[in-house]
């Protein structure tokens, strides 16, 4: 989700020694820590907490929402998203407080086209597409319609309809229910980003485990106390995504909620596509826009490892300025916490160079049908709020929450506010909508009588000639 330069500033403590794996025999199961061998010689540290559940409640039945969506991609780089069906759109966009999101059809730009005109605004695109219906043809070059009251040119050359490059049609139903901690079929997965560890989720893990949720938080390879292979291929997106896939299969329940931060949001999106029936909800914290990952060729993290090691104090200062809303003693203490940002220069460089994921484009994100909560820190200098707004437009059922006192590391700066937002989202269910009204069917004899009455009434109300009226 983020550019390579943005994510790389998480190497604030890159000068520390390379990660070492604690033997499994010395781990303390009472604290919920364990080591999982996802591949031969590739161990990941995982914090897995199974709380006591004295009272087991029956899971809520929830609501079934319909997803009928048409995604059209044109060669000019425009993406048209159309939610088909008025009732389905109302069900999906109804929030907890009863408000309804207005945009059921969105047009966005995939790539910058030099020869194409500016795209339609959302209200204009929505009115054009909805008016045309399902068999609509997209307007050429996204030109906006003339305003009401203006005279169009007498003769306009007919523009040839564009042929879509790709069309995706989604038609499914999903059951959405609240997730209470006492349910044994609910599991929460927390995935951190580049340079972090599972320790950044400490407040969230303690909070939700006390409420009765089962929580799982792994350390990515080369992070925290997980093994750190000295080979760059071990830190590509696909290698790390495979680790998360195996981790998910090991701990997954019937209903699973994914919570990702920064680069970890990409792995959450990957898992949502791999296991669509098991992912119940998702949370994206400062994840950025729905763009495909590609490492930058002109990045500071392409420098040799020894140079990055020497620049670690400067990078630590830069991250403190950009990653936190305030730069006080509290924030500095958070950076010095155990294993919070303990990553070697080699791992950092390999992580930044391995962020290649061309499949994760706008269409890939638009195909998601799970409810998504977007949490953004207002003072985040790594991820602009416009990127999360664009993500909210493309996702089918997304809710964007902005915290004014937070920045990129919002879960460390505002733990209480983040915990409250997450908990409310876990308990959220779509509002119950009244069933559509059906017109009563008239019987044949009743219909004949109605026709006869209409005929008699029309004859009686006819205007007679003047001579007839005089007599």
C-alpha positions, 0 to 999 in steps of 0.5 A: 500500500505504501511507497518504499520510502514511506515504509522504510523509515520504520528502520529506526533501530536498524543498528541493532543486532540481527534477530535471534530465535529463542528455542521452543523449549525456553518459550513460556506458554503461559504468556501466549507465545509459541513458535511455528515452523511454517517451512523447514528452518523458518520459524515465526514467533506467534502470540496466541491467547485463548481466553477462558470462556465461562459463558458460551453464547449462541452466535448471532444469526446476523443479516444476509446482504446481497452483493451485485456489482459490476466492475468495468475497466477501460483502456484509458485507465478508468474504472467504473464500479456499479452496484446493481440493485437498489435494495442491495446497495441500501443494505450494504451502505447502511451504517450502524447509526442509520446513515446511508452512504450516498455513492452507489457508483464510483468512477476512478482513475487507474493510471494517469493518462496524458491524452485523456480528459479529466474524469467525471466527478462522483455525482456526475458519474453516478447519475449517468450510469444509473440513468443508463441502467445495466446496459449502459455505455460509458461516456467517451473520455469521461467528459461531463454532460453539459449543464442544464439550460445550456444549448448543445451544438447543433451537430456533434460527431458521434463518438465511438463507444469504447470497448472495455478492457476487462469486466468483472461481475460479482453476485453473491450473498454474505452473512454479517453478524456481530462478533462477541468475545464469548463466541468460540468460532471467532478469531482476531488476526493482527499483522504488523508492517515493515520494521515492526513486530507483534509487540506494537499490538500489545494494547489491542491483544490485552484488551480483546483477550480480556473481553474473551476474544481469541487473538493471534499475532505473528512476527513476520520473518526477520522481525521480532523474535522470528527467524531471519534468513540471510537471503533476500528471496525470503522477504518478498511479498509472495514469500511473506504472504505464503507464511501468513497463509499457512499461519491463517490455516493453522489458527483460523476459526469459522469467523475470522477478523483481520487487522493489518497495519501499513504493509500488513494491510496488503497481507490482509487483502491477500488472505481475504481473497484466498479465504473469502468464506472464512474472513468475516471482517477486516480492519485497515490501519493507515494502509494507503490507497488501493495500488499495486505494490512495486519497489522504487528504483530510486530509493534510499533503501537500494543503498548497500547494507553497510550504508543503511547501517550508518544512516540508521540514526538519521532514519530513526529521527526521520521516522520519529518526526513523521510517524508520530504526531508528537515527539516527546519522551513518551514517543521516544520510549515507544521506539525503545521498547523491546522488539518494537522496531528491531530489524537489521539493515539487511532485512530492511533492504530486502523487505523494501526491494521485495514489495512487488505485487502487481495483482493488488491493483484497484480491481483486486480491492474492488472485488472484496465483499467483506465489511472493512473499517479504515482507521487513519491518523490525521497527522500521518505524514507517510499516508495522506488521508486522500489515499484512504478516502480513495480506498473507501470509495473503491471497497464495497462496504467500507467505513473510514474513521479519522483520529485527530490525535494520531499519526502513522503509529496510531495504535501506540499513540491512541490505544484506547480510541483504536480499541473502541473503534475496533470493538464497535466494528466487531459488534456491528451488524447491518440494519434491518430493512423493511421488506419491499412492498408488493402490489396486491394482485387483482382477480380476473373478475375484479379486473373486469368489473374495474374496466366496466366501471372505468368505461361507464365513468368515462361515458358519463363525463363526456361533454355533450353537444350544445343542442343536447344540453338545451333539451 
